[in-house]
Amino acid sequence: MNNNENIASQAGQLRIGEKTVNRLGLGTNRITNTKESQDLLIKAVSLGVNFIDTANVYRNGESEDTIGQTLSPYPADLLIATKGGMNGGSPAQLRADLEGSLRRLKTDCIDLYQLHRIDPSVPLKHSLCALKELQEEGKIKHVGLSEVTVSQIEEAQSIVPVVSVQNEYNLVKRQYEDVLDYCSAQGIVFIPWFPLGGLRGDAETVSKKAAQVSEKYKASAQQIALAWLLARSPFILPIPGTLSIEHLISDLESGSVRLNKEDYEQLANI
């Protein structure tokens, strides 16, 4: 394989605001300020990864800091998404979280800022109005949500446009089928976190079935799991995380796997 080959593009593309991104991104919840992590980020971008997801709480801010130190100034086509509000959704907390992210990511505007969790002690309207205000100040381009229901998305949409939803979803955890279907119908990008969940012993039936299907495609069970997600909806944007360049390349190569209808349905009906 050519080291400069844009293998991330094999998964197809979708739009988030004014940017078009490849449908296999990179999750960075384990990224720390080491040469290994820096090399991984540089390699990911060289392979066509142009959607990188992080959060202010990942490694106590070290994930954001490493991304900022390694990749800033960012290429025009690279979309950095981060999150705030994990430790509270008050307007003051969200502003403080955002200011910290801007500093660590070495930017003056976040492409996609996601409300990490809805704070049950703060009315959702207050949190979203705060994000809308920060958007109007030019510090946020687009707003996303995480771990939400359909009704919460609808409430949020009445306050500020929501371009993405990040909920847990994979071959095993499918409690958000209705949210995914709603997002697909509305043209909202759905970002499944922990996209490879269930393949490491906690769901033996799924692991065995994915392994069986993988033999037919000469792929790994992990690649089949990602290929299934990509086939589930054109609005899905998986963000597998890794610290290994070898695993990164393997994840991106799953974008070339095209499941036939029978195999897709077998996995869907486990």
C-alpha positions, 0 to 999 in steps of 0.5 A, spaced: 500 500 500 502 506 498 503 510 504 500 516 502 494 513 499 487 516 501 484 509 504 479 513 509 475 515 503 474 508 501 468 508 506 465 514 503 463 521 505 458 525 508 457 533 510 458 536 516 456 543 515 460 546 510 466 540 510 465 534 507 469 528 511 470 521 510 466 516 514 471 513 518 474 518 523 478 517 529 476 517 536 482 519 541 479 518 548 486 514 549 491 519 546 496 522 550 502 527 549 507 521 547 511 520 540 506 514 539 500 518 539 503 524 535 505 519 530 498 516 530 495 522 529 500 524 523 499 518 520 491 518 520 491 525 517 496 522 511 491 516 510 485 521 509 482 521 516 479 528 516 474 527 522 477 527 529 473 526 535 475 528 542 473 531 549 475 536 554 475 530 559 479 525 555 485 524 559 484 530 563 485 534 557 491 531 554 488 528 548 486 535 546 492 538 548 496 533 544 492 534 538 493 541 538 500 541 539 501 535 533 496 538 528 495 545 529 495 549 524 490 544 521 489 543 514 483 546 511 479 539 510 480 537 517 474 537 522 476 537 529 470 535 534 470 536 541 465 536 547 464 539 553 459 539 559 461 532 562 461 535 569 455 540 568 451 543 563 450 550 566 452 556 562 458 558 566 461 551 566 460 550 558 463 557 557 469 554 561 469 548 558 469 551 551 475 556 553 479 550 555 478 546 549 480 552 544 486 553 548 488 546 548 486 545 541 490 551 539 484 554 535 479 560 536 473 556 533 471 549 534 468 546 528 463 541 532 462 542 539 458 537 542 454 537 549 457 531 552 451 529 557 445 532 558 445 535 566 439 533 569 440 539 574 440 544 568 434 545 564 436 543 557 434 549 554 439 553 558 445 549 556 443 549 549 442 557 549 449 557 552 451 553 546 447 558 541 450 564 544 457 561 544 456 560 536 453 567 535 460 569 538 464 565 533 467 560 538 463 554 535 461 553 528 456 547 529 453 544 535 452 536 536 449 532 542 451 526 545 447 520 549 440 523 547 433 521 546 429 523 540 425 527 544 431 531 547 434 532 540 427 535 538 427 540 544 434 542 542 433 543 535 428 548 537 433 552 540 439 551 535 441 547 529 443 540 531 448 537 526 450 530 529 448 526 535 453 521 538 450 515 542 453 508 543 451 503 538 455 497 535 453 490 533 451 489 540 449 495 543 443 497 539 438 501 544 438 507 540 435 504 534 430 509 534 435 515 535 439 512 529 433 512 524 430 519 526 437 522 525 438 518 518 431 521 516 433 528 518 440 528 515 443 528 522 450 525 522 450 519 527 457 518 530 457 511 534 461 511 540 465 504 542 463 502 535 467 495 536 464 494 542 462 486 543 467 483 540 472 482 546 468 476 549 462 480 552 458 478 547 460 471 544 454 470 539 456 476 536 463 475 536 462 468 533 457 470 527 462 476 525 468 471 525 464 467 521 462 472 516 469 475 516 472 469 513 468 470 507 470 477 506 478 475 508 477 481 513 477 481 521 471 481 525 473 488 527 473 490 520 466 486 519 463 490 525 465 497 522 463 495 515 456 493 518 455 500 521 457 503 515 452 499 511 446 501 517 445 508 514 449 513 510 449 518 516 453 513 520 460 516 522 464 511 526 470 513 530 474 507 532 480 509 537 486 506 537 494 507 539 496 502 534 498 505 527 497 497 524 490 497 527 488 504 524 490 502 517 486 495 519 480 500 521 480 504 515 481 498 510 474 496 513 471 502 508 472 497 502 468 491 505 461 491 502 457 486 505 452 483 501 444 483 503 444 476 506 450 477 511 448 484 513 441 481 515 445 475 519 448 480 523 442 485 524 438 479 526 443 477 531 
